[in-house]
Amino acid sequence: MTALLVTSACSFVLVRDPPARPPPPPAEVSCTTSAMVPGFDTAVAVLSAIGAVYFLTSDEDNAGIGAVVEGGLAIGFGVSAFKGWRSVGRCRGMQSAPPPGPAPGPPAPQPQIRPGIRPGIRP
């Protein structure tokens, strides 16, 4: 079981989570935006699930052990993939969000000028 947890920890180990709150404006958010590692975890989870179904429908003597091993791998990589996709999505969202600060208000009122009169010049 320990081997299953160690081999299915790609996103747990290699994906860096975004901070809980964005850092102040001069600093940038440092986290993983690449989907490569969660994509690998997803692919292995799907292939392991297919292997588990194969062993469940097989007439081999060790089919039960194969189904348990493949099912464990599918669950481990699936959980790791979920964590990786969630972290990458949060990181991308945080990096594309506007910097925190005061909300922009309405534009300042412009002085009203009557036609034919230039400001600052008296007739």
C-alpha positions in Angstrom: 0.0 0.0 0.0 2.9 2.3 0.7 4.2 1.7 -2.8 0.9 2.8 -4.2 1.0 6.0 -2.3 4.6 6.8 -3.3 4.1 6.1 -7.0 0.9 8.1 -7.2 2.2 11.3 -5.6 3.2 13.2 -8.7 0.8 16.1 -8.2 1.2 16.0 -4.5 5.0 16.4 -4.8 5.5 18.3 -8.1 2.6 20.8 -8.2 3.2 24.0 -6.1 0.0 25.4 -4.6 -0.9 29.1 -4.9 -0.9 31.1 -1.7 -4.1 31.4 0.2 -4.2 35.2 -0.6 -2.5 37.1 -3.4 0.8 38.8 -2.3 1.0 42.6 -2.4 1.2 44.2 -5.8 4.9 44.3 -6.5 5.3 40.5 -5.8 4.1 37.9 -8.3 2.2 34.7 -7.5 4.6 31.8 -7.6 2.9 28.5 -8.3 2.5 25.8 -10.9 0.5 26.7 -14.0 1.6 23.7 -16.2 -1.0 21.0 -16.6 1.6 18.4 -17.5 1.8 16.6 -14.1 -2.0 16.5 -13.4 -2.4 15.3 -17.0 0.1 12.5 -16.4 -1.8 11.5 -13.2 -5.1 11.6 -15.1 -3.7 9.3 -17.8 -2.3 6.8 -15.4 -5.5 6.8 -13.3 -7.6 6.1 -16.5 -5.3 3.3 -17.6 -5.2 1.8 -14.2 -9.0 1.8 -14.0 -9.1 0.1 -17.4 -6.7 -2.5 -16.0 -8.8 -3.0 -12.9 -11.9 -3.7 -15.1 -9.9 -6.1 -17.2 -8.8 -8.1 -14.1 -12.4 -8.0 -12.7 -13.7 -9.6 -15.9 -10.7 -12.0 -16.3 -10.8 -15.7 -15.6 -7.1 -15.8 -14.4 -6.2 -17.2 -11.0 -4.6 -14.0 -9.7 -7.3 -11.7 -11.2 -8.4 -10.5 -7.7 -5.0 -9.3 -6.8 -4.5 -7.6 -10.1 -7.9 -5.8 -9.7 -7.0 -4.6 -6.2 -3.6 -3.4 -7.3 -4.9 -1.6 -10.4 -7.9 -0.2 -8.5 -5.5 1.1 -5.8 -3.4 2.8 -8.5 -6.4 4.3 -10.2 -7.6 5.7 -6.9 -4.2 7.1 -5.9 -3.5 8.7 -9.2 -7.1 9.9 -9.5 -6.9 11.7 -6.1 -3.4 13.1 -7.1 -4.8 14.3 -10.4 -7.8 16.0 -8.7 -5.5 17.9 -6.3 -3.2 18.8 -9.2 -5.9 20.1 -11.5 -7.5 22.1 -8.6 -4.1 23.7 -7.7 -3.2 24.6 -11.3 -6.7 26.1 -11.9 -6.5 28.2 -8.7 -3.0 29.3 -9.7 -4.0 30.3 -13.2 -7.0 32.2 -11.8 -4.9 34.0 -9.3 -2.3 35.0 -11.9 -4.9 36.3 -14.3 -6.9 38.3 -11.7 -6.5 42.0 -11.5 -4.2 43.2 -8.7 -6.1 43.9 -5.5 -6.7 47.5 -4.8 -9.5 50.1 -4.5 -12.3 49.7 -7.0 -12.2 52.3 -9.8 -14.8 55.0 -9.2 -16.7 57.1 -11.7 -14.6 59.4 -13.9 -13.9 62.9 -12.6 -16.4 65.5 -13.9 -15.2 67.6 -16.7 -15.8 71.3 -16.7 -18.7 72.4 -18.9 -17.8 74.9 -21.6 -20.2 76.9 -23.6 -19.7 76.8 -27.4 -17.5 79.6 -28.6 -15.8 80.4 -25.3 -12.3 79.2 -24.6 -11.4 78.6 -20.9 -9.0 81.1 -19.4 -9.5 83.8 -22.0 -11.8 86.8 -21.2 -13.6 88.6 -24.0 
